[in-house]
Amino acid sequence: MIRQAKGKTPRRPPPKKPSNNQKDPVGVYCRVRPLGADDEECCIEVISNTTIQLHAPDGLKANRNGEYKETQYSFKKVFGIKTSQRELFEDVAKPLVEDLIHCKNGLLFTYGVTGSGKTHTMTGSPGQGGLLPRSLDMIFNSIGPYQAKRYVFKPDDKNGMEVQNQVDALLDRQKRDSQTTVPKTPTTRRIDPEFADMISPEEACKADGVDEDSSYSVFVSYIEIYNNYIYDLLEETPFDPIKPKPPQSKILREDQNHNMYVAGCTEVEVKSTEEAFEVFWRGQKKRRIANTQLNRESSRSHSVFIVKLAQAPLDADGDNVLQDKNQVNVSQLCLVDLAGSERTSRTRAEGSRLREAGNINQSLMTLRTCIEVLRENQMCGTNKMVPYRDSKVTHLFKNYFDGEGKVRMVVCVNPKADDYEETLLVMRFAEMTQEVEVARPVDRPICGFAAGRRQRNQAFKEELTRRLEERGGPVDGEFPTVLNQLLQSFPPLPPCEISGPNDDVTLPRLIEALEKRHKIRQMMIEEYNKTANMLKSVLQEQDSNILSKENFIQEQRGKLGEKDKMIQNQKNEIDRLEKKSKMLEYKIDILQKTTNIYEEDKRSLQQELESREQRLQRELSEKRRMESRMQGMVTDAKLKWEKECERRVNAKQLEMQNKLWVKDEKLKQLKAIVTEGKTENRQPQRPSREKDKVPPKRSASPSPVPTGPPVRPLHRRSHSAGGERWVDHKPTSNVDLDTVLQPNIPNAIKVNAPNEKALSKCDKYVLTHQEVASDGEIQTKLIKGEVFKTRGGGQSVQFTDIETLKQENPVAASRKRRSSETDPDGEPMEGDWTDVETRCSVAVEMRAGSNLGPGYQHHGYPK
């Protein structure tokens, strides 16, 4: 068993509304106000009666093309600075008033920035009445002769109307007349000069096609939406000058037809244009007082003036209003003056003004969001929820966008340059609003009474009055009817006076006459019954015919309904395809724009690529030129240093030969002194200088000393002549020396560069290295090592010993080279005596699978 939660009333299903697929776009109009001064800069230009153009003022930034961006916006109609209030009313508000009289709703609101002329457009000024007073004047000019008496229609406080009987309406009128605060007749009161002469008599207009068989009443209400709260401007509240009470806010409710209304709002019945506008001006004065008390501007709130028109058909006699609530039709026209949109950064609002501006901008933003969602749902076929409840303005008028009436908007713009950015946002919103479509309101059903009841009743009353005036009063017995004719057809009754107790003639004669009359009556009854039966049979036959015809009509209606459904389905399919076509066209436009953007980007990138390629080619050519230049410089420097080195070597060699010659001379002199031998004094020839002597060719090994016989050095067997297999690594840069002692390793694989194949076949490795010693001679080093396999699958060499093969001059003393140089004073600087044996050995590892030749990893091990 399913139980329903307590305290929650199930939502009533909405009443089934007649389907209507005809939609009209929201009518958006634009009105341009004149500039305040002739020297002000203008940013708006009227191109045609439907198009305006905006151009940025001089102080704003230019777009990326370097030119000011000009934009054009189209409207249903554009009204320039010379447009009169009457012309604006004829095009914008007059069709809404005609729809109001024909039981259709309407919504008209003005939108724009602060100071753009919204209030002047809606209210106007003396001699230049705006849309509101002109609408009221047209309503009363149209329904004036057909208005019901006051209090015949009475609001039921649930957004509906009730019809009171004549007695209750009369009591309410007497109660109103007894109140001293309310003037009895609107024509005798003094008209407020602030709204006097709003409309001249020659500008008055009226609607056509007013139903004369209906009775009308007009009710007005005036509310204000401030900081997202609703206040009633017509509510009668006691005024306390010492401690004034703030007004109480109202709430929104939904009636049985799911239409939104302001609960508890005052609705005043008015009977003339002056009385209606006086009520409006009373609300305006209350609004001004509230603005003064709260220290705010009138443009900081939304004002809504609601005109309700109640109409009901007359009864069959055409005299009184039909006492049936279901026959009462209520239509309303909402005239909305929205608050001005502005940027707080430009107005520099602070505190409460900043909060007011934030609430206003939030409500206007909610209106824009609702319009955007409606547009997206209609164009893309989506079913997104429209956020009407986010703001009181959109929540109150959501029924109009759902198809309860026409919607029209007047966009007021100020052409001065200071409002350019705000005006640009207003134009974008107006352009988007025009794309929203609202379902066309359907016609209300009418009663089944014959037309012309009011005229017939009026004619009958006039004729009756005329006859009474002719005869001086009513005459009795002048109503010949069928009953009198029937009574005259009966036989006359005999005299009924009895002459005496013995009179036996009068009563039998009377009885005979009554019996004749009874017989005639019976005959007439039989004839009546016969005629009635015949008429009954005829009626039954007619009923059967009517029933068969109704069945046929019902069948035809069923077929017609099927056809209508088929047509409706086809229309829906057409609408869907049209929406899809619009969407595809929209997507095609977007893709075309995207393609154009990509094409432009492609061209710009190609140009950039070409420029970069040209720059790269220039850089490459510059690089090659620099490389050739550097190579030439390196070659020149190399040749220069080679010549310098050769010069220094020759100089050093000449110096050493001179020293050697001096030593030889000294030795010879010492030998001569010791031996005391007589020798011939012969002057030794000194070697020529470097510039006079041709330098001998330097060989890889020094030439033998000519002072003594050559000494054959002892042959030392190399330690590398073992039984192991060796890899003999001799670089191609080594020089062949003509020495007696040469390294000789049997059973060795000779290579110019180490490789994995040779290392894998041997377990010993030797590297023959040549370098120039400190004395200028070439010495040969044999660097030996052992070959190991590594975890990576390669071969690793660990050096273990170094042998040095060096040629020396027998007369020169052997010495070791210091690792540090001497200072200018000849004192040795810090350093240690080093030789080749004290250096660290190096391990060389070659990775397996390398295609680039052997790779080396150096590991230092102390000897």
VENLIN-V902396 format. One record per run of one state. SS is the DSSP state (2 for helix, 1 for strand, 0 for the rest). FROM is the first residue (numbers start at 0). TO is the last residue. Records with the same first field share a line. If there is no record, write none. Layout:
BEGIN
SS: FROM-TO + FROM-TO
END
This chain:
BEGIN
0: 0-21 + 25-25 + 33-40 + 42-42 + 46-49 + 55-68 + 74-75 + 79-83 + 92-92 + 101-103 + 113-116 + 122-122 + 125-126 + 129-129 + 147-151 + 155-159 + 163-164 + 178-199 + 203-212 + 226-227 + 232-247 + 250-250 + 254-258 + 262-266 + 270-271 + 294-296 + 300-300 + 314-319 + 321-323 + 327-327 + 337-339 + 341-342 + 347-350 + 380-386 + 390-390 + 396-396 + 414-414 + 433-435 + 439-451 + 471-480 + 489-504 + 675-724 + 730-746 + 751-754 + 761-762 + 772-776 + 789-793 + 806-816 + 818-820 + 822-826 + 828-831 + 833-834 + 838-839 + 846-858 + 861-862
1: 22-24 + 26-32 + 41-41 + 43-45 + 50-54 + 69-73 + 76-78 + 104-112 + 123-124 + 127-128 + 146-146 + 152-154 + 160-162 + 213-225 + 228-231 + 248-249 + 251-253 + 259-261 + 267-269 + 301-313 + 320-320 + 328-336 + 340-340 + 404-413 + 415-415 + 436-438 + 725-729 + 747-750 + 763-771 + 777-788 + 794-805 + 817-817 + 821-821 + 827-827 + 832-832 + 840-845 + 859-860
2: 84-91 + 93-100 + 117-121 + 130-145 + 165-177 + 200-202 + 272-293 + 297-299 + 324-326 + 343-346 + 351-379 + 387-389 + 391-395 + 397-403 + 416-432 + 452-470 + 481-488 + 505-674 + 755-760 + 835-837
END
